[in-house]
Amino acid sequence: MSEGQDQAPIERGYVVTILPTGERVRGEAGQTLFDALRAGGVPVGSACRGEGVCGRCALWVQSDSPLPPPSELERLALRAARAKDGQRLACQLYPQGALTARASYW
């Protein structure tokens, strides 16, 4: 993303800032965080190809805008994967605004 675009309002989609690198990836409205990261060339763990059952795509995410609550499927997968507080499944999260994401393997 160019410098001038960082401050422009995002009418459709969202921007993910990857920690610790600071790299930014744009996601489209209605696109999961998993798909946006992969499209942006960011590796995301997965054994279920984004179906929400393996828990390997669990990331720590923070956003100034409210995140949608986890679905029952996501809650079960997070519990089974023994995810830490603040982690969400990238394959089940549909961000609605700018956010930061961090994985233990980045």
KAQUIDA-V716547 format. One line per field, one symbol per residue. burial: b if it has 9 or more other ideal C-beta (glycine too) atoms within 8 Angstrom, else e. Layout:
burial=???
This chain:
burial=eeeeeeeeebeebbbbbbbeeeebbbbeeebbbbbbbbbbebebebebebebebbbbbbbbebeeebeebeebbbebbeebeeeeebbbbbbbebebbbbbbbeeb
